[in-house]
């Protein structure tokens, strides 16, 4: 009997030992996974400042990350290269990125436009109309933000800027006037922030500075009203503006604001509201799932929403940018200039803050 109890105790001890070793091995494996890959190194500003504001993948497969303090990063799958004003950028604050049909990368910054072509950055000046109303907000004075860039089916480039919307035909810029009234999208006090072209060739405009959204069919512009969605807080704030985000595979067009999201089926709008959640980005993955970025990430499979946040490993849940790469991984840019990769199972940190002593 004593031998039996002794054997049992030894068995339990060995089981615990093996289980503990397996757990330690898994922890070490996870740590190695975190530490073995290259990272986007943030050196400017504090550890919690700035955003990874925008992400694109170019035709060659390189990933580009625009940040609001630390310039532009290029990731070739092996290492990150950082580009700052000292490398030719006109600002270290990047707000939008776009690769055109010729493989040139357009960079919208806090002070205007840059073009990256054949390893050279060139500043592109958008000529402003002489009658442009002066900016009444001191915070934006002498700034020429470029918020959004698209290339229409016609081949022309469209730029949403703090100084209005401009069309570029490859030779010159033309101001596109949406609304000439005092509260219209014409001045630095009231501007378009997002542009989207749908499959039918309609171009959509939206911003926080106007109610509803605008649609241009190539001939005329109409305004579509949106119902109010309330941003949560001690004093819930209503929002009825919309950032056009994407057109999904079913043809629906999606818009977001600080209160939630809207889906437009060509006839009417359906609203989506989540607690404490407005949205900054929506993308559609190869499987047809929609990913909503804001306070964490929501995945929508057409029927149900699944929320991912800090409890799932997304350690900074304030999301500003999302992209699915050619391999099906999700890249997520957040506040604090943090970058994460989601491989379908795990959120892996791809950024690091290093203080540089002056």
C-alpha positions as CSV (number, residue, x, y, z in Angstrom):
1,X,0.0,0.0,0.0
2,X,2.8,2.4,0.9
3,X,4.5,1.6,-2.4
4,X,1.3,2.4,-4.2
5,X,0.9,5.8,-2.5
6,X,4.6,6.5,-3.1
7,X,4.2,5.7,-6.8
8,X,1.1,7.9,-7.1
9,X,2.9,10.8,-5.5
10,X,5.9,10.4,-7.8
11,X,3.5,10.3,-10.8
12,X,1.7,13.5,-9.8
13,X,5.0,15.2,-9.2
14,X,6.3,14.2,-12.6
15,X,3.1,15.3,-14.2
16,X,3.2,18.7,-12.6
17,X,6.9,19.0,-13.6
18,X,6.2,18.1,-17.2
19,X,3.2,20.4,-17.4
20,X,5.2,23.3,-15.9
21,X,8.0,22.7,-18.4
22,X,5.6,22.7,-21.3
23,X,4.1,26.0,-20.1
24,X,7.5,27.5,-19.7
25,X,8.5,26.3,-23.1
26,X,5.3,27.9,-24.6
27,X,6.0,31.2,-22.8
28,X,9.6,31.2,-24.1
29,X,8.3,30.3,-27.6
30,X,5.9,33.2,-27.5
31,X,8.6,35.6,-26.2
32,X,10.9,34.4,-29.0
33,X,8.1,35.0,-31.5
34,X,7.8,38.6,-30.2
35,X,11.5,39.3,-30.2
36,X,12.8,37.5,-33.3
37,X,11.1,39.7,-35.9
38,X,12.1,43.3,-36.8
39,X,10.1,46.2,-35.4
40,X,9.0,49.7,-36.2
41,X,11.1,51.8,-33.9
42,X,9.6,55.0,-32.6
43,X,12.1,57.7,-31.5
44,X,10.3,61.0,-31.7
45,X,7.8,62.2,-29.2
46,X,6.7,60.5,-26.0
47,X,5.8,56.8,-25.7
48,X,2.1,57.4,-25.9
49,X,2.0,60.1,-28.5
50,X,1.3,59.9,-32.2
51,X,-0.6,57.4,-34.4
52,X,0.2,54.9,-37.1
53,X,-2.3,56.8,-39.3
54,X,-2.2,54.9,-42.6
55,X,-1.0,51.7,-44.2
56,X,-0.6,50.6,-47.8
57,X,1.1,47.6,-49.5
58,X,2.8,48.5,-52.8
59,X,2.9,46.4,-56.0
60,X,6.3,45.0,-55.0
61,X,4.9,43.7,-51.7
62,X,6.5,46.4,-49.5
63,X,4.4,47.7,-46.6
64,X,4.4,51.4,-45.9
65,X,3.3,53.0,-42.6
66,X,2.5,56.7,-42.2
67,X,2.8,58.1,-38.7
68,X,1.8,61.5,-37.3
69,X,5.2,62.2,-35.6
70,X,7.7,59.7,-36.8
71,X,7.5,60.1,-40.6
72,X,7.2,57.2,-42.9
73,X,8.3,53.6,-42.6
74,X,8.9,51.0,-45.3
75,X,8.9,47.3,-44.4
76,X,10.3,44.9,-47.0
77,X,9.6,41.7,-44.9
78,X,13.0,41.7,-43.4
79,X,13.6,45.2,-41.9
80,X,12.0,48.6,-41.4
81,X,13.4,51.7,-43.0
82,X,12.3,55.1,-41.5
83,X,12.1,58.3,-43.7
84,X,12.0,61.7,-42.1
85,X,12.3,65.3,-43.2
86,X,16.1,64.8,-43.3
87,X,15.4,62.2,-46.0
88,X,13.3,64.6,-48.2
89,X,9.8,64.4,-46.6
90,X,8.2,67.8,-46.2
91,X,6.8,66.8,-42.8
92,X,7.2,64.1,-40.2
93,X,3.4,63.9,-39.9
94,X,1.9,61.7,-42.6
95,X,-1.9,61.4,-42.9
96,X,-2.5,59.4,-46.1
97,X,-0.7,57.2,-48.5
98,X,-1.6,56.1,-52.1
99,X,0.2,54.2,-54.8
100,X,-0.9,55.2,-58.3
101,X,-1.2,53.0,-61.4
102,X,2.4,53.9,-62.4
103,X,3.8,52.7,-59.0
104,X,4.5,56.2,-57.7
105,X,3.6,56.7,-54.0
106,X,1.8,59.8,-53.0
107,X,2.2,61.0,-49.5
108,X,-0.2,63.4,-47.9
109,X,1.3,65.2,-44.9
110,X,0.5,68.0,-42.5
111,X,1.9,70.6,-44.8
112,X,1.0,69.3,-48.3
113,X,2.0,66.6,-50.8
114,X,5.1,64.5,-51.4
115,X,5.8,62.1,-54.2
116,X,8.1,59.1,-53.8
117,X,9.4,57.9,-57.1
118,X,12.6,55.9,-57.8
119,X,13.9,56.4,-54.3
120,X,13.5,60.2,-54.3
121,X,11.0,62.3,-52.4
122,X,9.8,65.4,-54.2
123,X,7.5,68.0,-52.8
124,X,4.4,68.7,-54.9
125,X,2.8,72.1,-54.5
126,X,-1.0,72.4,-55.0
127,X,-1.7,75.9,-56.3
128,X,-4.4,77.5,-54.1
129,X,-7.0,79.9,-55.4
130,X,-6.4,83.5,-54.5
131,X,-9.9,83.8,-53.0
132,X,-9.6,80.9,-50.6
133,X,-11.2,82.1,-47.3
134,X,-8.6,82.6,-44.5
135,X,-8.4,80.0,-41.8
136,X,-10.0,81.2,-38.5
137,X,-8.5,78.4,-36.4
138,X,-5.0,79.2,-35.2
139,X,-4.2,75.5,-34.8
140,X,-4.5,75.0,-38.5
141,X,-3.0,78.3,-39.7
142,X,-0.2,77.8,-42.3
143,X,-1.1,74.1,-42.5
144,X,-2.0,72.4,-45.8
145,X,-3.2,68.9,-44.6
146,X,-3.8,66.3,-47.2
147,X,-6.3,63.8,-45.8
148,X,-7.3,61.4,-48.5
149,X,-6.1,60.4,-52.0
150,X,-7.8,58.2,-54.7
151,X,-7.2,57.5,-58.4
152,X,-10.5,57.4,-60.3
153,X,-11.3,55.0,-63.1
154,X,-10.5,57.9,-65.5
155,X,-6.9,57.9,-64.2
156,X,-7.2,61.3,-62.6
157,X,-6.1,61.7,-59.0
158,X,-8.3,63.3,-56.4
159,X,-7.0,64.9,-53.2
160,X,-9.0,65.9,-50.2
161,X,-7.1,68.7,-48.4
162,X,-7.7,71.3,-45.8
163,X,-7.7,73.8,-48.6
164,X,-10.4,72.0,-50.6
165,X,-10.7,69.1,-53.1
166,X,-8.4,69.1,-56.1
167,X,-8.2,66.9,-59.3
168,X,-4.8,66.2,-60.9
169,X,-4.7,65.1,-64.5
170,X,-1.0,64.5,-64.6
171,X,-0.2,68.0,-65.6
172,X,-2.2,70.5,-63.5
173,X,-4.5,70.7,-60.5
174,X,-8.1,71.9,-60.7
175,X,-10.1,72.9,-57.7
176,X,-13.3,70.9,-57.4
177,X,-16.1,72.9,-55.8
178,X,-18.7,70.9,-53.9
179,X,-20.6,73.6,-52.2
180,X,-19.9,77.3,-52.6
181,X,-22.1,78.5,-49.7
182,X,-20.5,79.9,-46.6
183,X,-20.7,76.5,-44.8
184,X,-19.7,74.6,-47.9
185,X,-16.7,72.4,-48.6
186,X,-14.5,75.2,-49.9
187,X,-12.4,76.7,-47.1
188,X,-9.9,75.6,-44.5
189,X,-12.6,76.0,-42.0
190,X,-14.9,73.4,-43.7
191,X,-13.2,70.7,-45.7
192,X,-13.6,67.2,-47.1
193,X,-11.6,64.5,-45.2
194,X,-12.4,61.3,-47.0
195,X,-13.0,60.4,-50.7
196,X,-14.3,57.1,-52.2
197,X,-15.1,56.1,-55.7
198,X,-17.7,53.3,-56.0
199,X,-17.9,50.6,-58.7
200,X,-20.4,52.7,-60.7
201,X,-17.9,55.6,-60.8
202,X,-19.7,57.8,-58.3
203,X,-17.4,59.7,-56.0
204,X,-18.3,60.2,-52.4
205,X,-17.2,62.9,-50.0
206,X,-17.6,63.2,-46.3
207,X,-16.1,65.0,-43.2
208,X,-16.7,65.9,-39.6
209,X,-17.5,69.5,-40.7
210,X,-20.8,68.9,-42.5
211,X,-23.9,66.8,-42.0
212,X,-24.5,63.8,-44.2
213,X,-22.4,62.8,-47.2
214,X,-22.1,64.1,-50.8
215,X,-22.2,62.0,-54.0
216,X,-20.9,63.1,-57.4
217,X,-22.0,61.1,-60.5
218,X,-19.9,63.0,-63.0
219,X,-22.5,65.6,-63.7
220,X,-24.1,66.8,-60.5
221,X,-23.7,66.6,-56.8
222,X,-26.3,65.5,-54.3
223,X,-26.3,65.4,-50.6
224,X,-27.6,62.5,-48.6
225,X,-28.7,63.0,-45.0
226,X,-27.7,60.6,-42.2
227,X,-29.5,59.8,-39.0
228,X,-27.8,60.8,-35.7
229,X,-25.6,58.4,-33.9
230,X,-24.7,59.3,-30.4
231,X,-21.1,59.1,-29.1
232,X,-21.1,57.6,-25.6
233,X,-19.9,59.6,-22.6
234,X,-21.2,61.6,-19.6
235,X,-22.9,63.9,-22.2
236,X,-23.7,61.8,-25.3
237,X,-22.8,63.8,-28.4
238,X,-24.8,63.3,-31.6
239,X,-23.1,62.8,-35.0
240,X,-24.7,62.8,-38.4
241,X,-21.7,63.2,-40.7
242,X,-20.0,60.2,-42.4
243,X,-16.5,59.2,-43.6
244,X,-16.9,57.1,-46.8
245,X,-14.8,54.0,-46.1
246,X,-15.4,51.2,-48.7
247,X,-17.8,49.4,-51.0
248,X,-18.0,45.8,-50.1
249,X,-18.3,42.8,-52.4
250,X,-22.1,42.9,-52.2
251,X,-22.1,46.5,-53.4
252,X,-23.0,48.2,-50.1
253,X,-21.1,51.4,-49.2
254,X,-20.0,51.9,-45.7
255,X,-19.5,55.1,-43.7
256,X,-18.3,55.8,-40.2
257,X,-18.3,58.5,-37.6
258,X,-17.6,58.8,-33.8
259,X,-21.0,57.3,-33.0
260,X,-20.9,54.2,-35.2
261,X,-21.3,53.1,-38.8
262,X,-23.7,53.2,-41.7
263,X,-24.4,50.8,-44.6
264,X,-25.9,52.2,-47.8
265,X,-27.5,49.6,-50.2
266,X,-28.2,52.2,-52.9
267,X,-31.6,53.0,-51.5
268,X,-31.4,53.5,-47.8
269,X,-29.0,53.6,-44.8
270,X,-28.8,51.1,-42.0
271,X,-26.9,52.2,-38.9
272,X,-24.7,50.2,-36.5
273,X,-24.0,51.3,-33.0
274,X,-21.7,49.8,-30.4
275,X,-21.0,50.9,-26.7
276,X,-18.1,53.3,-26.5
277,X,-17.3,52.8,-30.1
278,X,-16.9,55.1,-33.1
279,X,-14.9,53.9,-36.1
280,X,-11.9,55.3,-37.9
281,X,-11.4,52.6,-40.6
282,X,-13.3,49.7,-42.2
283,X,-11.7,47.1,-44.5
284,X,-13.0,43.9,-46.2
285,X,-10.7,40.8,-46.1
286,X,-10.3,38.2,-48.8
287,X,-13.0,36.0,-47.1
288,X,-15.6,38.8,-47.1
289,X,-15.3,39.7,-43.4
290,X,-15.5,43.3,-42.5
291,X,-13.1,44.7,-39.9
292,X,-14.1,47.9,-38.0
293,X,-11.3,49.8,-36.3
294,X,-11.9,52.1,-33.4
295,X,-12.0,51.1,-29.8
296,X,-10.4,47.8,-30.6
297,X,-11.5,45.8,-33.7
298,X,-14.9,44.3,-34.6
299,X,-15.0,41.5,-37.2
300,X,-18.4,41.3,-39.0
301,X,-19.1,38.1,-41.0
302,X,-22.4,39.4,-42.3
303,X,-24.4,38.1,-39.3
304,X,-22.5,38.6,-36.1
305,X,-19.8,40.9,-34.7
306,X,-16.8,39.7,-32.8
307,X,-14.8,42.2,-30.7
308,X,-11.0,42.0,-30.2
309,X,-9.3,44.2,-27.6
310,X,-6.6,44.1,-24.9
311,X,-8.0,40.8,-23.5
312,X,-7.1,39.2,-26.9
313,X,-3.6,40.7,-27.1
314,X,-4.3,43.9,-28.9
315,X,-2.4,45.9,-26.2
316,X,-3.2,49.3,-27.6
317,X,-6.8,49.2,-28.8
318,X,-7.2,52.7,-30.2
319,X,-7.1,51.8,-33.8
320,X,-6.4,54.3,-36.7
321,X,-5.4,52.0,-39.6
322,X,-6.0,48.5,-40.8
323,X,-4.7,46.6,-43.9
324,X,-4.8,43.0,-45.0
325,X,-1.6,42.1,-46.7
326,X,-1.1,39.7,-49.6
327,X,-0.6,36.8,-47.2
328,X,-3.9,37.4,-45.4
329,X,-2.3,38.9,-42.3
330,X,-3.9,42.0,-40.7
331,X,-1.7,45.0,-39.9
332,X,-3.2,47.3,-37.3
333,X,-1.9,50.8,-36.5
334,X,-2.9,52.5,-33.3
335,X,-2.3,55.4,-31.0
336,X,1.1,55.6,-29.4
337,X,2.6,54.8,-32.8
338,X,2.0,51.1,-32.1
339,X,1.8,48.5,-34.8
340,X,0.4,44.9,-34.5
341,X,0.1,42.0,-36.8
342,X,-2.9,39.6,-36.5
343,X,-2.2,36.2,-38.1
344,X,-5.7,34.9,-37.5
345,X,-4.9,33.6,-34.0
346,X,-2.5,36.0,-32.3
347,X,-1.8,39.7,-32.1
348,X,1.9,40.2,-32.4
349,X,3.5,43.5,-31.5
350,X,5.6,45.0,-34.3
351,X,6.6,48.3,-32.7
352,X,8.9,49.6,-30.0
353,X,9.7,52.9,-28.4
354,X,13.3,53.9,-27.9
355,X,14.1,57.2,-26.2
356,X,17.0,59.0,-28.0
357,X,19.2,61.1,-25.6
358,X,19.8,64.6,-27.0
